[in-house]
């Protein structure tokens, strides 16, 4: 359970980072 939660957090963090970079490039 802890692994799954940790993996989800990493995935969400990566997605947020990718979105931030995409927004910055678009801007």
C-alpha positions in Angstrom: 0.0 0.0 0.0 2.8 2.4 0.9 4.6 1.6 -2.4 1.5 2.3 -4.4 0.9 5.5 -2.6 4.5 6.6 -3.1 4.4 5.7 -6.8 1.2 7.7 -7.2 2.8 10.7 -5.6 5.8 10.5 -7.9 3.6 10.1 -10.9 1.4 13.1 -9.9 4.6 15.2 -9.2 6.0 14.3 -12.6 2.7 15.2 -14.3 2.6 18.5 -12.5 6.2 19.3 -13.5 5.5 18.4 -17.2 2.4 20.6 -17.1 4.4 23.5 -15.7 7.1 23.1 -18.3 4.5 22.9 -21.1 2.7 26.0 -19.8 6.0 27.9 -19.6 7.0 26.9 -23.1 3.5 27.8 -24.4 3.8 31.2 -22.7 
